[in-house]
Each structure stands twice: as C-alpha cells, then as structure tokens.
C-alpha cells in the first residue's frame, strides 16, 4: 500500500510539473484526461513491478567462495586472491545486494571488501550496477544487456587518479546454477583493451 501511495504521489508531482510548464507555454493548458491518467499509472506500475529478468537475477542469491585472478598489464603475471561473496535480494526482489570480503593477498595486503547493488531497469530495458570497494573512493556505475544465453555484459568508466582521463571498463558475467564467472576488461597504458581479471564464484 505504501509503495502504491508513493508511486501515486510521484505521478501527481510529475503531472503537476508538466501542467505548469504547459500553462506557461499556452496559457490554456488542460490536465490529462481520465484515460491518459489511467495509461500513465499503468506505465508507472509496469516499470515498478519485478519481471522475468528479476526472477532470473534472484537465482543468484546465495553465498559463494570466490577466486580472483588479476594482472596489471597485458603481459603481467597473474596474481590470485580468494574471497567470500554474499548475494541477497532486496526491495522486494527488485535488486540484488552484493557483499564481498577478501583475504589478504599480493595486490591487497590488508584484504579487500566491496559492495554493490545490481538490478534490471524495466523502463530503460537494461541491467544496472553500482559498485564500491576498498581499492578506491570512487563509485563505478555500469549498464548493459544480456544475450540469448543469459550472459550479461556491463560497461562503465571511471577517472584514472594518475592520468586524469576516463578509463572504460567492461565486465562479462556468466551466471550458472552452481556459481558464476566474471571476465573483466580494461585499457592498458596505450588505451587498448585487455583481459585484466577473472572472478570465479562457486556456490557454498
């Protein structure tokens, strides 16, 4: 009930803003007809309702033992670390909350911790993820789509602290019944994309 009232309030505010704008432009603005209001409410409800994409994401819920392999450049040696990841549905199944705690390793002597929110945006027809971790103070926002096999490709960028330029990131997620694999791609010093890391998760 509360979510419905919130949605109704949001819709009314949107319509009021549109009405004010139209009134300024024409001085004879008319509000939406009952049919238009019904269509508007239906569109908002459709956008707010979890669908098959959300149900598929919910299958990822669980606790995983993760192994991460990373390298600093295309010819660099792979460095390996381990972690535990917990994935939980949130907000009525609309999103997943991901929390990773890693053991100390060559790249992260003090260990690693990361968290993210992952979901599917009905309105934009795309997957969206927000990620933060102890390797920086930035927030990485990524968006993408899935292919017919359910492989999700996310892309985003952040500003390099050294070069002060945007660095493109591409993550390819392969979810499965017993775990997942994420292939991570980014630019080298020349700007060419290379395979910089892989995260493999096995369900506990």
N, C-alpha and C positions, 0 to 999 in steps of 0.2 A: 504494500500500500504506500509506504513512504517513497519508494522508488518511482511509483506512478505519479505521486504528487510532485516530486522533484522534476520529473520529465514534463509534467503539465506546466509547472512554473517556468521552466526553461523555454518551452514552446511559446508561452504567452509573452515572455520578455522579448523573444525573437520577433514575434509578430508585431509587438508594440514598436520596436525599433524600426521595423520595415514600414509600418504605418506612418510614423513620424517623418521618415525620410521621404516617403511618397507625398505626404502632405506638404512638405516644404517645396517639392518639385511641381506639384499640380494644383494645390490649394483645394482640391476636391477629391481627396483620397477616400477610397472605400475599403473597409475591412474585408477579411476573407469571408467567402460565403460558407454556409454550413458544410457543403460538400468539400470545399477546399480545406476547411479546418479538419474534417474527418481524414482527408488524404494526408495532411501534414502530420497529424497524430499517428496515423498508421505507419508513416515513413520513420518517425522517431522511434516507435515501438519496435519496428523491424530492425533498426540499427542497434537497438539496445538489447536484443534478445540473442543469447548464445545459440550458435548453429552447429552444423556438422564439423566445421573447422575447429570449433572449441571442444567438441566432443573428442576429436582426434588428438588434440593437444592434451586433454585430460588423461589420456592413456600414458603420458609420460610421467605422471605423478609417481613418486617413489624416492628411494634412496639409492645412490649409485657409488660404486668405487671407481674413481677416475684416474687415468694415466694421461699425462700431458707431455708431448714432445715439442720442443721449441728450438729455433735457431735464429741467430741474429742477422744472417745474410744467406744468399743462395748457396754459398759454398761452405757455410759454417757447420760445425759439429752439432748434432742433435743433443739437447740437454733434456733430461727426463725428470719429472716430478709426479707425485701422487696426491690425491685429494679425495674428499668425500663431498658429494653434491646431494642436496635435498631439494626436491621439486614438489610444490604443493599448489593446488588450485586456490584461487582467492576471488572474492567479489562474485560469488555465485557461479563460478566456473568461467567467468569472462577472461580471466588472466591466469598465468602461472607465476608463482614466486619462486625464484631460484636462489639458492644459497650454497656457496662453495667454500670449504675450508681446506687449505692445502698444507702439507707438511713442508718443513724447511728443505730447500734444495739448492743447486748451483746458482740458479737465477734469483732465488728468493730465500736468502739465508734465514730470514725471520719468519718464514712461512708466508702463506697467501690467504686472502679472504676476498670474496667477490659476491655480488648480489645483482639480481636482475628481475625485471618484470617483462613477461612475454605474452603476446596475445594476437588475436586476429581482429582487425578493424573492419566491421561489416560495411561501414559507409565508404571506405576507401578501397575495399576489396584487397587488402594486403596484410601481411604479418608485420608486427611492430615489436621492437625490443629496446629496452633501456638497460644499460649495463654500467656498473661502477665497481671498482676494486681497489685494493691497497697498493697497486702499482702506479697509481696516479690520483689526481684530484679532478679529473675530467669525467664527464658523463657522455657515454657513447650511445647515440640513438641510431638504430638501424631499421630498415624496412625491406620487405621483399615479398616473394611469391613462392608457391610450391609447384612442382611438376606433377605429372600423372602418377609417378611412383611415390609421391609424398615427400620428396627431397625438397627442403626449404633453403632458399638462397637469400641471405640478408646482406645488405650493403649500407655503408655509412662512412663517415670520416671524422677525424679529429685533427687538431692543430699540433704539429710536432713542436715540443718545447725547445728543440735546438735550432731547427731550420725555419721555424715560424711559418710553415706552409701546411695546407690541408693534406692529410695522409688518408688515402682511400683504404677501406677495409672491406673484405668480402668473406663471409662465413657460409659454408655449405653444411647444412645439418642433415644427417641421415638417421632419423629415428627408427627404432625397431621394437619388437615386443620385449626383448631382453636387455635393451640398452640403447646407446646412441653413439654416433661418431660425428665430430665437428671438424671440418677442414678449414683452416684459417689462412687467408691470403692477404698480403700487403705489399707495399712498394719497397724496393731496395734503394740505395743511395742515388741511383740513376733514375728512379721513378718507375722502373719495370716491376710488374707484379711477380711475386714468387710465393711458393708454398712455405709459410713461415711456422706453421704449427698444426698439430692434430690433438684433439681431445677425444679419448675413448672412454665411455662410461658403461659399466656393467652393473645391472640391477642386483642389489643385495637380496 
